[in-house]
Amino acid sequence: MRIREQDIEGVGGEEHRAARAEAQAVAELLRQALQRLGFTPDVPHGVEGGELYWPTLRGELTVSSYPLVALGRIPLDSANRLADVLMRAALEEQTKNAASA
């Protein structure tokens, strides 16, 4: 994909700012959800003691101004806990959908 002059000029446009704000808002919702689950935002090196840490969350835009949330690295114990929480939520959603069908 070639970056065109109008792509570069559009980076500062209102549509670009709105898309970035949307991505940042979703990243903030994820932060709040992780905090409620007992995760903490500060990831020290050499994590020990069973504490849970969330990944770096950033609201960003692709080159073509598509909003996304970038999830950074997360310690293995925290990733396992997060996967467990997501699996339970998915199973609960499947059960709820099956019961209502």
Biopython code that builds the backbone (N, CA, C, O; Angstrom):
import numpy as np
from Bio.PDB.StructureBuilder import StructureBuilder

atoms = [
    (1, "MET", "N", (0.840, -1.179, 0.000)),
    (1, "MET", "CA", (0.000, 0.000, 0.000)),
    (1, "MET", "C", (0.883, 1.240, 0.000)),
    (1, "MET", "O", (1.785, 1.375, 0.827)),
    (2, "ARG", "N", (0.618, 2.125, -0.920)),
    (2, "ARG", "CA", (1.381, 3.378, -0.988)),
    (2, "ARG", "C", (0.675, 4.448, -0.187)),
    (2, "ARG", "O", (-0.548, 4.580, -0.253)),
    (3, "ILE", "N", (1.434, 5.203, 0.562)),
    (3, "ILE", "CA", (0.883, 6.332, 1.301)),
    (3, "ILE", "C", (0.838, 7.521, 0.362)),
    (3, "ILE", "O", (1.850, 7.927, -0.208)),
    (4, "ARG", "N", (-0.358, 8.068, 0.215)),
    (4, "ARG", "CA", (-0.542, 9.195, -0.688)),
    (4, "ARG", "C", (-0.484, 10.504, 0.093)),
    (4, "ARG", "O", (-0.618, 10.519, 1.316)),
    (5, "GLU", "N", (-0.285, 11.583, -0.624)),
    (5, "GLU", "CA", (-0.214, 12.908, -0.011)),
    (5, "GLU", "C", (-1.493, 13.222, 0.761)),
    (5, "GLU", "O", (-1.428, 13.791, 1.851)),
    (6, "GLN", "N", (-2.657, 12.860, 0.210)),
    (6, "GLN", "CA", (-3.905, 13.153, 0.897)),
    (6, "GLN", "C", (-4.051, 12.327, 2.178)),
    (6, "GLN", "O", (-4.727, 12.754, 3.115)),
    (7, "ASP", "N", (-3.421, 11.146, 2.225)),
    (7, "ASP", "CA", (-3.426, 10.357, 3.456)),
    (7, "ASP", "C", (-2.659, 11.081, 4.554)),
    (7, "ASP", "O", (-3.096, 11.125, 5.704)),
    (8, "ILE", "N", (-1.536, 11.637, 4.199)),
    (8, "ILE", "CA", (-0.708, 12.368, 5.163)),
    (8, "ILE", "C", (-1.442, 13.615, 5.640)),
    (8, "ILE", "O", (-1.430, 13.924, 6.832)),
    (9, "GLU", "N", (-2.077, 14.329, 4.726)),
    (9, "GLU", "CA", (-2.800, 15.540, 5.091)),
    (9, "GLU", "C", (-4.016, 15.225, 5.961)),
    (9, "GLU", "O", (-4.395, 16.028, 6.814)),
    (10, "GLY", "N", (-4.631, 14.051, 5.747)),
    (10, "GLY", "CA", (-5.823, 13.679, 6.493)),
    (10, "GLY", "C", (-5.561, 13.286, 7.926)),
    (10, "GLY", "O", (-6.504, 13.165, 8.708)),
    (11, "VAL", "N", (-4.300, 13.079, 8.298)),
    (11, "VAL", "CA", (-3.959, 12.635, 9.646)),
    (11, "VAL", "C", (-4.434, 13.616, 10.701)),
    (11, "VAL", "O", (-4.801, 13.195, 11.798)),
    (12, "GLY", "N", (-4.441, 14.891, 10.411)),
    (12, "GLY", "CA", (-4.852, 15.878, 11.402)),
    (12, "GLY", "C", (-6.306, 16.263, 11.290)),
    (12, "GLY", "O", (-6.751, 17.160, 12.007)),
    (13, "GLY", "N", (-7.075, 15.616, 10.410)),
    (13, "GLY", "CA", (-8.456, 15.984, 10.172)),
    (13, "GLY", "C", (-9.388, 15.573, 11.297)),
    (13, "GLY", "O", (-9.030, 14.778, 12.167)),
    (14, "GLU", "N", (-10.604, 16.136, 11.262)),
    (14, "GLU", "CA", (-11.616, 15.858, 12.284)),
    (14, "GLU", "C", (-11.994, 14.376, 12.323)),
    (14, "GLU", "O", (-12.165, 13.809, 13.402)),
    (15, "GLU", "N", (-12.122, 13.753, 11.164)),
    (15, "GLU", "CA", (-12.463, 12.330, 11.111)),
    (15, "GLU", "C", (-11.387, 11.496, 11.797)),
    (15, "GLU", "O", (-11.687, 10.537, 12.508)),
    (16, "HIS", "N", (-10.139, 11.872, 11.575)),
    (16, "HIS", "CA", (-9.007, 11.176, 12.198)),
    (16, "HIS", "C", (-9.064, 11.330, 13.714)),
    (16, "HIS", "O", (-8.882, 10.356, 14.444)),
    (17, "ARG", "N", (-9.314, 12.541, 14.188)),
    (17, "ARG", "CA", (-9.382, 12.781, 15.640)),
    (17, "ARG", "C", (-10.543, 12.006, 16.265)),
    (17, "ARG", "O", (-10.403, 11.452, 17.355)),
    (18, "ALA", "N", (-11.684, 11.966, 15.580)),
    (18, "ALA", "CA", (-12.842, 11.241, 16.108)),
    (18, "ALA", "C", (-12.553, 9.741, 16.199)),
    (18, "ALA", "O", (-12.917, 9.098, 17.184)),
    (19, "ALA", "N", (-11.908, 9.190, 15.191)),
    (19, "ALA", "CA", (-11.572, 7.763, 15.197)),
    (19, "ALA", "C", (-10.586, 7.445, 16.320)),
    (19, "ALA", "O", (-10.732, 6.435, 17.007)),
    (20, "ARG", "N", (-9.590, 8.302, 16.505)),
    (20, "ARG", "CA", (-8.620, 8.089, 17.592)),
    (20, "ARG", "C", (-9.313, 8.183, 18.949)),
    (20, "ARG", "O", (-9.031, 7.383, 19.841)),
    (21, "ALA", "N", (-10.211, 9.144, 19.117)),
    (21, "ALA", "CA", (-10.934, 9.293, 20.381)),
    (21, "ALA", "C", (-11.780, 8.057, 20.667)),
    (21, "ALA", "O", (-11.870, 7.622, 21.815)),
    (22, "GLU", "N", (-12.398, 7.489, 19.635)),
    (22, "GLU", "CA", (-13.189, 6.277, 19.796)),
    (22, "GLU", "C", (-12.318, 5.113, 20.255)),
    (22, "GLU", "O", (-12.694, 4.375, 21.166)),
    (23, "ALA", "N", (-11.168, 4.950, 19.633)),
    (23, "ALA", "CA", (-10.246, 3.874, 20.010)),
    (23, "ALA", "C", (-9.740, 4.066, 21.432)),
    (23, "ALA", "O", (-9.618, 3.094, 22.178)),
    (24, "GLN", "N", (-9.448, 5.290, 21.815)),
    (24, "GLN", "CA", (-8.969, 5.565, 23.170)),
    (24, "GLN", "C", (-10.058, 5.301, 24.207)),
    (24, "GLN", "O", (-9.767, 4.836, 25.309)),
    (25, "ALA", "N", (-11.323, 5.598, 23.855)),
    (25, "ALA", "CA", (-12.434, 5.338, 24.767)),
    (25, "ALA", "C", (-12.610, 3.834, 24.998)),
    (25, "ALA", "O", (-12.867, 3.408, 26.125)),
    (26, "VAL", "N", (-12.476, 3.035, 23.951)),
    (26, "VAL", "CA", (-12.591, 1.582, 24.092)),
    (26, "VAL", "C", (-11.430, 1.040, 24.922)),
    (26, "VAL", "O", (-11.626, 0.151, 25.751)),
    (27, "ALA", "N", (-10.235, 1.561, 24.710)),
    (27, "ALA", "CA", (-9.082, 1.140, 25.515)),
    (27, "ALA", "C", (-9.327, 1.452, 26.990)),
    (27, "ALA", "O", (-8.963, 0.661, 27.861)),
    (28, "GLU", "N", (-9.937, 2.588, 27.271)),
    (28, "GLU", "CA", (-10.241, 2.961, 28.661)),
    (28, "GLU", "C", (-11.280, 2.008, 29.264)),
    (28, "GLU", "O", (-11.165, 1.633, 30.430)),
    (29, "LEU", "N", (-12.288, 1.617, 28.487)),
    (29, "LEU", "CA", (-13.270, 0.639, 28.979)),
    (29, "LEU", "C", (-12.594, -0.687, 29.321)),
    (29, "LEU", "O", (-12.918, -1.308, 30.333)),
    (30, "LEU", "N", (-11.660, -1.117, 28.482)),
    (30, "LEU", "CA", (-10.913, -2.342, 28.778)),
    (30, "LEU", "C", (-10.100, -2.200, 30.054)),
    (30, "LEU", "O", (-10.040, -3.127, 30.861)),
    (31, "ARG", "N", (-9.473, -1.045, 30.240)),
    (31, "ARG", "CA", (-8.707, -0.797, 31.476)),
    (31, "ARG", "C", (-9.609, -0.922, 32.700)),
    (31, "ARG", "O", (-9.241, -1.561, 33.686)),
    (32, "GLN", "N", (-10.786, -0.313, 32.633)),
    (32, "GLN", "CA", (-11.723, -0.357, 33.757)),
    (32, "GLN", "C", (-12.175, -1.787, 34.041)),
    (32, "GLN", "O", (-12.253, -2.197, 35.199)),
    (33, "ALA", "N", (-12.471, -2.543, 32.988)),
    (33, "ALA", "CA", (-12.891, -3.938, 33.168)),
    (33, "ALA", "C", (-11.777, -4.758, 33.807)),
    (33, "ALA", "O", (-12.034, -5.536, 34.726)),
    (34, "LEU", "N", (-10.552, -4.595, 33.335)),
    (34, "LEU", "CA", (-9.424, -5.339, 33.901)),
    (34, "LEU", "C", (-9.186, -4.948, 35.355)),
    (34, "LEU", "O", (-8.860, -5.799, 36.182)),
    (35, "GLN", "N", (-9.345, -3.686, 35.663)),
    (35, "GLN", "CA", (-9.166, -3.227, 37.046)),
    (35, "GLN", "C", (-10.217, -3.881, 37.948)),
    (35, "GLN", "O", (-9.895, -4.295, 39.062)),
    (36, "ARG", "N", (-11.452, -3.979, 37.490)),
    (36, "ARG", "CA", (-12.512, -4.618, 38.277)),
    (36, "ARG", "C", (-12.246, -6.103, 38.495)),
    (36, "ARG", "O", (-12.707, -6.685, 39.478)),
    (37, "LEU", "N", (-11.503, -6.713, 37.578)),
    (37, "LEU", "CA", (-11.151, -8.127, 37.711)),
    (37, "LEU", "C", (-9.932, -8.338, 38.606)),
    (37, "LEU", "O", (-9.528, -9.478, 38.832)),
    (38, "GLY", "N", (-9.344, -7.265, 39.115)),
    (38, "GLY", "CA", (-8.217, -7.379, 40.024)),
    (38, "GLY", "C", (-6.858, -7.202, 39.389)),
    (38, "GLY", "O", (-5.839, -7.422, 40.043)),
    (39, "PHE", "N", (-6.819, -6.801, 38.106)),
    (39, "PHE", "CA", (-5.541, -6.555, 37.442)),
    (39, "PHE", "C", (-5.045, -5.156, 37.811)),
    (39, "PHE", "O", (-5.841, -4.269, 38.119)),
    (40, "THR", "N", (-3.753, -4.972, 37.779)),
    (40, "THR", "CA", (-3.156, -3.676, 38.085)),
    (40, "THR", "C", (-2.359, -3.197, 36.869)),
    (40, "THR", "O", (-1.825, -4.019, 36.124)),
    (41, "PRO", "N", (-2.270, -1.878, 36.657)),
    (41, "PRO", "CA", (-1.642, -1.375, 35.435)),
    (41, "PRO", "C", (-0.123, -1.390, 35.405)),
    (41, "PRO", "O", (0.461, -1.321, 34.323)),
    (42, "ASP", "N", (0.527, -1.475, 36.539)),
    (42, "ASP", "CA", (1.985, -1.357, 36.561)),
    (42, "ASP", "C", (2.641, -2.723, 36.489)),
    (42, "ASP", "O", (2.460, -3.551, 37.382)),
    (43, "VAL", "N", (3.403, -2.960, 35.431)),
    (43, "VAL", "CA", (4.059, -4.254, 35.245)),
    (43, "VAL", "C", (5.550, -4.110, 35.522)),
    (43, "VAL", "O", (6.290, -3.623, 34.668)),
    (44, "PRO", "N", (6.006, -4.528, 36.711)),
    (44, "PRO", "CA", (7.444, -4.467, 36.992)),
    (44, "PRO", "C", (8.173, -5.630, 36.316)),
    (44, "PRO", "O", (7.555, -6.628, 35.944)),
    (45, "HIS", "N", (9.471, -5.495, 36.162)),
    (45, "HIS", "CA", (10.272, -6.589, 35.614)),
    (45, "HIS", "C", (10.440, -7.653, 36.689)),
    (45, "HIS", "O", (10.532, -7.335, 37.875)),
    (46, "GLY", "N", (10.480, -8.906, 36.279)),
    (46, "GLY", "CA", (10.644, -10.004, 37.225)),
    (46, "GLY", "C", (9.441, -10.163, 38.131)),
    (46, "GLY", "O", (9.595, -10.202, 39.352)),
    (47, "VAL", "N", (8.252, -10.255, 37.570)),
    (47, "VAL", "CA", (7.012, -10.334, 38.334)),
    (47, "VAL", "C", (6.992, -11.619, 39.160)),
    (47, "VAL", "O", (7.202, -12.713, 38.637)),
    (48, "GLU", "N", (6.739, -11.466, 40.443)),
    (48, "GLU", "CA", (6.601, -12.608, 41.340)),
    (48, "GLU", "C", (5.526, -12.281, 42.360)),
    (48, "GLU", "O", (5.223, -11.110, 42.590)),
    (49, "GLY", "N", (4.949, -13.299, 42.972)),
    (49, "GLY", "CA", (3.992, -13.069, 44.036)),
    (49, "GLY", "C", (2.542, -13.237, 43.629)),
    (49, "GLY", "O", (1.651, -12.982, 44.439)),
    (50, "GLY", "N", (2.275, -13.656, 42.407)),
    (50, "GLY", "CA", (0.908, -13.937, 42.002)),
    (50, "GLY", "C", (0.048, -12.729, 41.683)),
    (50, "GLY", "O", (-1.163, -12.874, 41.510)),
    (51, "GLU", "N", (0.632, -11.547, 41.598)),
    (51, "GLU", "CA", (-0.156, -10.371, 41.248)),
    (51, "GLU", "C", (-0.509, -10.408, 39.775)),
    (51, "GLU", "O", (0.237, -10.957, 38.963)),
    (52, "LEU", "N", (-1.653, -9.822, 39.427)),
    (52, "LEU", "CA", (-2.131, -9.814, 38.048)),
    (52, "LEU", "C", (-1.874, -8.446, 37.424)),
    (52, "LEU", "O", (-2.144, -7.416, 38.042)),
    (53, "TYR", "N", (-1.357, -8.438, 36.214)),
    (53, "TYR", "CA", (-1.050, -7.193, 35.516)),
    (53, "TYR", "C", (-1.710, -7.214, 34.153)),
    (53, "TYR", "O", (-1.751, -8.252, 33.494)),
    (54, "TRP", "N", (-2.222, -6.079, 33.732)),
    (54, "TRP", "CA", (-2.830, -6.013, 32.405)),
    (54, "TRP", "C", (-1.839, -5.529, 31.386)),
    (54, "TRP", "O", (-0.833, -4.912, 31.735)),
    (55, "PRO", "N", (-2.114, -5.804, 30.115)),
    (55, "PRO", "CA", (-1.208, -5.363, 29.049)),
    (55, "PRO", "C", (-1.340, -3.870, 28.810)),
    (55, "PRO", "O", (-2.317, -3.242, 29.217)),
    (56, "THR", "N", (-0.351, -3.321, 28.150)),
    (56, "THR", "CA", (-0.446, -1.932, 27.729)),
    (56, "THR", "C", (-1.599, -1.830, 26.748)),
    (56, "THR", "O", (-1.686, -2.613, 25.803)),
    (57, "LEU", "N", (-2.478, -0.873, 26.968)),
    (57, "LEU", "CA", (-3.629, -0.668, 26.099)),
    (57, "LEU", "C", (-3.535, 0.724, 25.496)),
    (57, "LEU", "O", (-3.450, 1.719, 26.216)),
    (58, "ARG", "N", (-3.550, 0.787, 24.181)),
    (58, "ARG", "CA", (-3.472, 2.086, 23.512)),
    (58, "ARG", "C", (-4.534, 2.171, 22.437)),
    (58, "ARG", "O", (-4.698, 1.246, 21.641)),
    (59, "GLY", "N", (-5.258, 3.281, 22.411)),
    (59, "GLY", "CA", (-6.170, 3.549, 21.310)),
    (59, "GLY", "C", (-5.359, 4.158, 20.186)),
    (59, "GLY", "O", (-4.732, 5.202, 20.368)),
    (60, "GLU", "N", (-5.363, 3.521, 19.026)),
    (60, "GLU", "CA", (-4.531, 3.962, 17.909)),
    (60, "GLU", "C", (-5.338, 3.971, 16.618)),
    (60, "GLU", "O", (-6.516, 3.614, 16.596)),
    (61, "LEU", "N", (-4.677, 4.384, 15.553)),
    (61, "LEU", "CA", (-5.247, 4.353, 14.213)),
    (61, "LEU", "C", (-4.284, 3.654, 13.275)),
    (61, "LEU", "O", (-3.067, 3.743, 13.433)),
    (62, "THR", "N", (-4.847, 2.952, 12.289)),
    (62, "THR", "CA", (-4.005, 2.381, 11.251)),
    (62, "THR", "C", (-3.627, 3.495, 10.276)),
    (62, "THR", "O", (-4.114, 4.619, 10.397)),
    (63, "VAL", "N", (-2.775, 3.190, 9.330)),
    (63, "VAL", "CA", (-2.365, 4.172, 8.327)),
    (63, "VAL", "C", (-3.580, 4.712, 7.569)),
    (63, "VAL", "O", (-3.603, 5.873, 7.161)),
    (64, "SER", "N", (-4.571, 3.868, 7.389)),
    (64, "SER", "CA", (-5.778, 4.287, 6.666)),
    (64, "SER", "C", (-6.846, 4.867, 7.597)),
    (64, "SER", "O", (-8.015, 4.956, 7.223)),
    (65, "SER", "N", (-6.440, 5.261, 8.812)),
    (65, "SER", "CA", (-7.312, 5.917, 9.806)),
    (65, "SER", "C", (-8.396, 5.011, 10.370)),
    (65, "SER", "O", (-9.455, 5.498, 10.768)),
    (66, "TYR", "N", (-8.157, 3.708, 10.412)),
    (66, "TYR", "CA", (-9.100, 2.779, 11.021)),
    (66, "TYR", "C", (-8.766, 2.669, 12.505)),
    (66, "TYR", "O", (-7.626, 2.361, 12.849)),
    (67, "PRO", "N", (-9.752, 2.919, 13.411)),
    (67, "PRO", "CA", (-9.456, 2.855, 14.845)),
    (67, "PRO", "C", (-9.238, 1.425, 15.323)),
    (67, "PRO", "O", (-9.903, 0.497, 14.863)),
    (68, "LEU", "N", (-8.302, 1.260, 16.245)),
    (68, "LEU", "CA", (-8.057, -0.040, 16.855)),
    (68, "LEU", "C", (-7.496, 0.166, 18.246)),
    (68, "LEU", "O", (-7.053, 1.259, 18.598)),
    (69, "VAL", "N", (-7.519, -0.896, 19.031)),
    (69, "VAL", "CA", (-6.918, -0.882, 20.360)),
    (69, "VAL", "C", (-5.741, -1.841, 20.326)),
    (69, "VAL", "O", (-5.902, -3.023, 20.021)),
    (70, "ALA", "N", (-4.570, -1.336, 20.636)),
    (70, "ALA", "CA", (-3.362, -2.156, 20.656)),
    (70, "ALA", "C", (-3.168, -2.718, 22.062)),
    (70, "ALA", "O", (-3.137, -1.972, 23.041)),
    (71, "LEU", "N", (-3.038, -4.035, 22.147)),
    (71, "LEU", "CA", (-2.783, -4.712, 23.415)),
    (71, "LEU", "C", (-1.322, -5.111, 23.458)),
    (71, "LEU", "O", (-0.839, -5.841, 22.593)),
    (72, "GLY", "N", (-0.628, -4.629, 24.465)),
    (72, "GLY", "CA", (0.789, -4.934, 24.589)),
    (72, "GLY", "C", (1.028, -6.271, 25.268)),
    (72, "GLY", "O", (0.103, -7.063, 25.450)),
    (73, "ARG", "N", (2.270, -6.513, 25.640)),
    (73, "ARG", "CA", (2.633, -7.776, 26.280)),
    (73, "ARG", "C", (2.100, -7.834, 27.705)),
    (73, "ARG", "O", (1.883, -6.812, 28.355)),
    (74, "ILE", "N", (1.894, -9.077, 28.174)),
    (74, "ILE", "CA", (1.343, -9.309, 29.506)),
    (74, "ILE", "C", (2.061, -10.530, 30.098)),
    (74, "ILE", "O", (2.343, -11.484, 29.373)),
    (75, "PRO", "N", (2.362, -10.511, 31.408)),
    (75, "PRO", "CA", (3.003, -11.672, 32.020)),
    (75, "PRO", "C", (2.139, -12.933, 31.870)),
    (75, "PRO", "O", (0.913, -12.845, 31.808)),
    (76, "LEU", "N", (2.772, -14.079, 31.814)),
    (76, "LEU", "CA", (2.090, -15.340, 31.560)),
    (76, "LEU", "C", (0.983, -15.627, 32.574)),
    (76, "LEU", "O", (-0.111, -16.031, 32.180)),
    (77, "ASP", "N", (1.237, -15.432, 33.854)),
    (77, "ASP", "CA", (0.212, -15.687, 34.870)),
    (77, "ASP", "C", (-1.015, -14.806, 34.634)),
    (77, "ASP", "O", (-2.150, -15.269, 34.742)),
    (78, "SER", "N", (-0.778, -13.549, 34.315)),
    (78, "SER", "CA", (-1.880, -12.630, 34.054)),
    (78, "SER", "C", (-2.626, -13.032, 32.781)),
    (78, "SER", "O", (-3.853, -12.949, 32.728)),
    (79, "ALA", "N", (-1.892, -13.465, 31.765)),
    (79, "ALA", "CA", (-2.520, -13.896, 30.519)),
    (79, "ALA", "C", (-3.385, -15.130, 30.758)),
    (79, "ALA", "O", (-4.482, -15.229, 30.208)),
    (80, "ASN", "N", (-2.908, -16.070, 31.568)),
    (80, "ASN", "CA", (-3.695, -17.258, 31.893)),
    (80, "ASN", "C", (-4.971, -16.881, 32.638)),
    (80, "ASN", "O", (-6.042, -17.420, 32.357)),
    (81, "ARG", "N", (-4.857, -15.972, 33.571)),
    (81, "ARG", "CA", (-6.042, -15.520, 34.332)),
    (81, "ARG", "C", (-7.030, -14.826, 33.403)),
    (81, "ARG", "O", (-8.234, -15.070, 33.484)),
    (82, "LEU", "N", (-6.532, -13.963, 32.520)),
    (82, "LEU", "CA", (-7.395, -13.257, 31.585)),
    (82, "LEU", "C", (-8.091, -14.239, 30.639)),
    (82, "LEU", "O", (-9.281, -14.094, 30.359)),
    (83, "ALA", "N", (-7.359, -15.228, 30.153)),
    (83, "ALA", "CA", (-7.949, -16.243, 29.287)),
    (83, "ALA", "C", (-9.038, -17.023, 30.032)),
    (83, "ALA", "O", (-10.078, -17.338, 29.455)),
    (84, "ASP", "N", (-8.806, -17.331, 31.296)),
    (84, "ASP", "CA", (-9.794, -18.035, 32.110)),
    (84, "ASP", "C", (-11.068, -17.204, 32.260)),
    (84, "ASP", "O", (-12.171, -17.732, 32.116)),
    (85, "VAL", "N", (-10.925, -15.920, 32.545)),
    (85, "VAL", "CA", (-12.072, -15.026, 32.695)),
    (85, "VAL", "C", (-12.854, -14.931, 31.382)),
    (85, "VAL", "O", (-14.084, -14.985, 31.385)),
    (86, "LEU", "N", (-12.146, -14.791, 30.275)),
    (86, "LEU", "CA", (-12.808, -14.681, 28.971)),
    (86, "LEU", "C", (-13.514, -15.981, 28.587)),
    (86, "LEU", "O", (-14.606, -15.945, 28.020)),
    (87, "MET", "N", (-12.907, -17.116, 28.886)),
    (87, "MET", "CA", (-13.546, -18.404, 28.587)),
    (87, "MET", "C", (-14.826, -18.573, 29.407)),
    (87, "MET", "O", (-15.843, -19.019, 28.876)),
    (88, "ARG", "N", (-14.787, -18.220, 30.693)),
    (88, "ARG", "CA", (-15.990, -18.316, 31.521)),
    (88, "ARG", "C", (-17.084, -17.393, 31.007)),
    (88, "ARG", "O", (-18.257, -17.765, 30.986)),
    (89, "ALA", "N", (-16.703, -16.190, 30.592)),
    (89, "ALA", "CA", (-17.689, -15.247, 30.045)),
    (89, "ALA", "C", (-18.288, -15.787, 28.747)),
    (89, "ALA", "O", (-19.489, -15.649, 28.515)),
    (90, "ALA", "N", (-17.464, -16.397, 27.904)),
    (90, "ALA", "CA", (-17.953, -16.967, 26.642)),
    (90, "ALA", "C", (-18.906, -18.128, 26.904)),
    (90, "ALA", "O", (-19.946, -18.239, 26.256)),
    (91, "LEU", "N", (-18.551, -18.991, 27.853)),
    (91, "LEU", "CA", (-19.427, -20.116, 28.183)),
    (91, "LEU", "C", (-20.749, -19.625, 28.768)),
    (91, "LEU", "O", (-21.809, -20.167, 28.457)),
    (92, "GLU", "N", (-20.685, -18.615, 29.602)),
    (92, "GLU", "CA", (-21.901, -18.034, 30.176)),
    (92, "GLU", "C", (-22.789, -17.450, 29.075)),
    (92, "GLU", "O", (-24.008, -17.615, 29.101)),
    (93, "GLU", "N", (-22.181, -16.777, 28.124)),
    (93, "GLU", "CA", (-22.935, -16.202, 27.001)),
    (93, "GLU", "C", (-23.558, -17.305, 26.148)),
    (93, "GLU", "O", (-24.707, -17.178, 25.726)),
    (94, "GLN", "N", (-22.820, -18.383, 25.888)),
    (94, "GLN", "CA", (-23.362, -19.510, 25.119)),
    (94, "GLN", "C", (-24.538, -20.161, 25.844)),
    (94, "GLN", "O", (-25.544, -20.509, 25.226)),
    (95, "THR", "N", (-24.403, -20.322, 27.147)),
    (95, "THR", "CA", (-25.476, -20.917, 27.956)),
    (95, "THR", "C", (-26.708, -20.033, 27.920)),
    (95, "THR", "O", (-27.827, -20.525, 27.773)),
    (96, "LYS", "N", (-26.510, -18.748, 28.053)),
    (96, "LYS", "CA", (-27.617, -17.795, 28.027)),
    (96, "LYS", "C", (-28.316, -17.824, 26.660)),
    (96, "LYS", "O", (-29.545, -17.808, 26.591)),
    (97, "ASN", "N", (-27.531, -17.866, 25.574)),
    (97, "ASN", "CA", (-28.109, -17.909, 24.241)),
    (97, "ASN", "C", (-28.865, -19.216, 23.999)),
    (97, "ASN", "O", (-29.923, -19.209, 23.369)),
    (98, "ALA", "N", (-28.334, -20.333, 24.492)),
    (98, "ALA", "CA", (-28.989, -21.629, 24.311)),
    (98, "ALA", "C", (-30.306, -21.681, 25.098)),
    (98, "ALA", "O", (-31.286, -22.267, 24.638)),
    (99, "ALA", "N", (-30.319, -21.071, 26.273)),
    (99, "ALA", "CA", (-31.522, -21.074, 27.104)),
    (99, "ALA", "C", (-32.629, -20.211, 26.494)),
    (99, "ALA", "O", (-33.812, -20.507, 26.659)),
    (100, "SER", "N", (-32.244, -19.151, 25.794)),
    (100, "SER", "CA", (-33.241, -18.247, 25.211)),
    (100, "SER", "C", (-33.710, -18.705, 23.835)),
    (100, "SER", "O", (-34.658, -18.145, 23.286)),
    (101, "ALA", "N", (-33.047, -19.731, 23.269)),
    (101, "ALA", "CA", (-33.430, -20.207, 21.926)),
    (101, "ALA", "C", (-34.557, -21.195, 21.949)),
    (101, "ALA", "O", (-34.979, -21.675, 20.897)),
]
sb = StructureBuilder()
sb.init_structure("model")
sb.init_model(0)
sb.init_chain("A")
sb.init_seg("    ")
for serial, (resi, resn, name, xyz) in enumerate(atoms, 1):
    if name == "N":
        sb.init_residue(resn, " ", resi, " ")
    sb.init_atom(name, np.array(xyz, "f"), 0.0, 1.0, " ", f" {name:<3s}", serial, name[0])
structure = sb.get_structure()
